[in-house]
């Protein structure tokens, strides 16, 4: 099956990553709900079925690296517009003019440390062959809360033939994976007074994974579903 070819600009915009978590039934949301049911059984009382008033902070949801690996890859597939009805199509080819880069979406991996997240994206091209590009983000930690603020290196780590051309697109793709995973997890956690899903208020990275602090939308951002 030939890989799907897209322009990086066709990926959902970074600024709209949170809006991807609209509550539609999809593989990512279903996996998040499954993980939350396991959390509910392990930590009774952490999750609430009551509607959250506007602006109220909800529970903080942990996502360890082992359970999170499947969610990150499902999110990566969704962001790359890869259909779940086409097994084995885990590669997408980015095209920009005469330049092409094959991105191995199903092999994307995310690792965490205290206050840091690294997204490894396997790629290949004619000039370099196979390579892995690493995108690092500094997030909040136990010692230094940072909300949803994150910083990254000026350019990803990888062969210059790749990062010189594709560094910005790979960084955006990596951040979308992290942020959209947080958004999907928050959305599955609970509902606000209007029936809309919760949203991320803060991210915290640890040696074991990430934790997503959830909250209900503020009054100015109410999303009524009735």
C-alpha positions as CSV (number, residue, x, y, z in Angstrom):
1,X,0.0,0.0,0.0
2,X,1.6,3.3,-1.1
3,X,2.1,5.9,1.7
4,X,-0.2,8.9,1.9
5,X,1.4,12.1,0.6
6,X,0.6,15.4,2.2
7,X,2.0,18.8,2.7
8,X,3.0,19.6,6.3
9,X,0.6,22.6,6.1
10,X,-2.3,20.2,5.7
11,X,-1.8,19.0,9.3
12,X,-4.2,20.5,11.8
13,X,-2.8,23.9,12.9
14,X,-0.9,24.0,16.2
15,X,-3.0,26.7,17.7
16,X,-6.1,24.5,17.2
17,X,-4.7,21.3,18.7
18,X,-6.9,21.5,21.8
19,X,-10.1,21.9,19.6
20,X,-9.4,18.4,18.1
21,X,-10.8,17.0,21.4
22,X,-14.4,17.7,20.4
23,X,-15.8,14.6,22.1
24,X,-16.5,12.7,18.9
25,X,-16.2,8.9,19.2
26,X,-12.9,8.0,17.8
27,X,-10.1,5.6,18.6
28,X,-8.1,8.1,20.7
29,X,-11.2,9.1,22.8
30,X,-12.1,5.4,23.3
31,X,-8.6,4.6,24.5
32,X,-8.6,7.5,26.9
33,X,-12.0,6.4,28.3
34,X,-10.6,2.9,28.8
35,X,-7.6,4.2,30.6
36,X,-9.8,6.4,32.8
37,X,-11.9,3.4,33.7
38,X,-8.8,1.7,34.9
39,X,-7.9,4.8,36.9
40,X,-11.4,5.0,38.4
41,X,-11.1,1.4,39.6
42,X,-7.6,2.0,41.0
43,X,-8.3,5.4,42.6
44,X,-12.0,5.6,43.7
45,X,-13.1,9.1,44.2
46,X,-10.6,10.7,41.9
47,X,-13.1,11.2,39.0
48,X,-16.5,12.8,39.5
49,X,-19.6,12.3,37.4
50,X,-21.0,15.7,38.4
51,X,-20.9,18.6,35.9
52,X,-18.1,21.1,36.7
53,X,-19.1,24.8,36.9
54,X,-17.4,27.2,34.5
55,X,-13.7,27.7,35.4
56,X,-13.6,25.0,38.1
57,X,-10.4,23.0,38.3
58,X,-11.0,19.2,37.9
59,X,-8.8,16.2,38.7
60,X,-5.2,15.8,37.6
61,X,-4.9,12.7,35.4
62,X,-1.7,10.7,35.2
63,X,-0.6,9.1,32.0
64,X,2.4,6.8,32.5
65,X,4.8,6.0,29.7
66,X,3.7,2.4,29.2
67,X,0.0,3.2,28.8
68,X,0.6,6.4,27.1
69,X,2.6,4.9,24.2
70,X,-0.5,3.6,22.5
71,X,-2.4,6.9,23.0
72,X,0.5,8.9,21.5
73,X,0.6,6.8,18.4
74,X,-3.2,6.9,17.9
75,X,-3.0,10.7,18.2
76,X,-0.1,10.8,15.7
77,X,-2.1,8.8,13.2
78,X,-5.1,11.0,13.7
79,X,-3.0,14.2,13.2
80,X,-1.4,12.7,10.0
81,X,-4.9,11.9,8.6
82,X,-4.2,8.2,8.5
83,X,-7.3,6.1,8.5
84,X,-7.9,3.5,11.1
85,X,-9.7,1.4,8.5
86,X,-6.4,0.9,6.6
87,X,-4.0,-1.2,8.7
88,X,-0.4,-1.1,7.7
89,X,-0.5,2.4,6.4
90,X,1.6,3.9,9.2
91,X,3.8,6.0,6.9
92,X,3.0,9.4,5.5
93,X,5.2,11.3,3.0
94,X,5.5,15.0,3.5
95,X,6.0,16.9,0.3
96,X,7.3,20.5,-0.2
97,X,8.3,21.4,-3.7
98,X,10.9,18.8,-4.8
99,X,11.6,17.7,-1.2
100,X,10.0,14.7,0.3
101,X,10.2,13.1,3.8
102,X,8.7,9.8,4.8
103,X,7.4,10.0,8.4
104,X,7.0,6.6,10.2
105,X,3.9,7.7,12.2
106,X,3.3,4.3,13.8
107,X,6.9,4.3,15.3
108,X,6.7,7.7,17.0
109,X,7.6,7.4,20.7
110,X,7.4,9.7,23.7
111,X,9.6,9.6,26.7
112,X,9.5,11.8,29.8
113,X,11.8,13.0,32.6
114,X,11.3,15.5,35.4
115,X,10.0,18.6,33.7
116,X,10.8,17.4,30.2
117,X,9.3,15.4,27.3
118,X,11.1,14.0,24.2
119,X,9.3,13.0,21.0
120,X,11.2,10.7,18.7
121,X,10.0,10.7,15.1
122,X,11.5,8.0,12.8
123,X,11.9,9.4,9.2
124,X,13.6,8.5,6.0
125,X,14.6,10.3,2.8
126,X,16.9,9.7,-0.2
127,X,19.7,11.9,1.1
128,X,20.1,10.3,4.5
129,X,18.2,7.1,4.5
130,X,16.6,6.1,7.9
131,X,17.0,8.4,10.8
132,X,15.3,9.5,14.0
133,X,14.6,13.1,14.8
134,X,14.2,14.0,18.5
135,X,12.1,17.0,19.6
136,X,12.5,18.1,23.2
137,X,10.1,20.2,25.3
138,X,10.6,21.7,28.8
139,X,7.3,21.5,30.7
140,X,6.1,22.1,34.2
141,X,7.3,19.8,37.0
142,X,6.6,19.2,40.7
143,X,9.1,21.9,41.6
144,X,8.2,24.4,38.8
145,X,4.6,24.5,37.7
146,X,4.2,26.1,34.3
147,X,0.6,25.6,33.2
148,X,0.5,24.8,29.5
149,X,3.7,26.8,28.8
150,X,6.4,24.8,27.1
151,X,9.7,25.7,25.5
152,X,11.8,23.8,22.9
153,X,15.2,23.8,21.4
154,X,15.9,26.2,18.5
155,X,15.9,23.1,16.2
156,X,15.3,19.4,16.7
157,X,18.1,16.9,17.0
158,X,18.8,14.9,13.9
159,X,20.7,14.9,10.5
160,X,21.1,18.5,9.3
161,X,19.9,17.4,5.8
162,X,16.5,16.7,7.5
163,X,16.2,19.3,10.3
164,X,17.4,22.2,8.1
165,X,14.4,21.6,5.8
166,X,11.8,19.9,8.1
167,X,12.8,21.0,11.6
168,X,9.9,23.4,12.1
169,X,7.3,21.0,10.7
170,X,8.6,18.1,12.9
171,X,8.6,20.4,16.0
172,X,5.0,21.4,15.3
173,X,4.0,17.8,14.8
174,X,5.7,16.6,18.0
175,X,4.0,19.4,20.1
176,X,0.6,18.6,18.5
177,X,1.0,15.0,19.6
178,X,1.7,16.0,23.2
179,X,-0.9,18.7,23.4
180,X,-3.7,16.8,21.6
181,X,-3.1,13.8,23.9
182,X,-3.6,16.0,26.9
183,X,-6.7,17.5,25.3
184,X,-8.2,14.1,24.5
185,X,-7.5,12.9,28.0
186,X,-9.1,15.9,29.6
187,X,-12.1,15.7,27.3
188,X,-12.7,12.1,28.4
189,X,-12.3,13.0,32.1
190,X,-15.6,14.8,32.7
191,X,-18.2,17.3,31.6
192,X,-18.9,21.0,32.4
193,X,-22.3,22.5,33.1
194,X,-22.9,22.8,29.3
195,X,-22.1,19.2,28.6
196,X,-18.7,20.0,27.0
197,X,-15.6,18.0,27.9
198,X,-13.0,19.4,30.3
199,X,-9.9,21.0,28.9
200,X,-6.2,20.9,30.0
201,X,-5.2,23.6,32.5
202,X,-1.6,22.4,33.0
203,X,0.9,19.8,32.1
204,X,3.4,18.2,34.4
205,X,6.2,15.9,33.3
206,X,7.8,13.3,35.6
207,X,10.2,10.4,35.2
208,X,7.1,8.1,34.9
209,X,5.0,10.0,32.4
210,X,2.9,13.2,32.2
211,X,0.0,14.5,34.4
212,X,-2.8,16.6,32.9
213,X,-4.6,19.0,35.2
214,X,-8.1,19.4,33.9
215,X,-10.6,22.2,34.2
216,X,-14.0,23.4,32.9
217,X,-14.0,26.2,30.3
218,X,-14.4,29.7,31.6
219,X,-17.7,31.5,31.1
220,X,-16.3,33.4,28.1
221,X,-15.4,30.1,26.4
222,X,-18.6,28.2,27.2
223,X,-19.5,25.6,24.6
224,X,-23.1,24.7,25.0
225,X,-24.1,21.4,23.5
226,X,-27.8,21.6,24.0
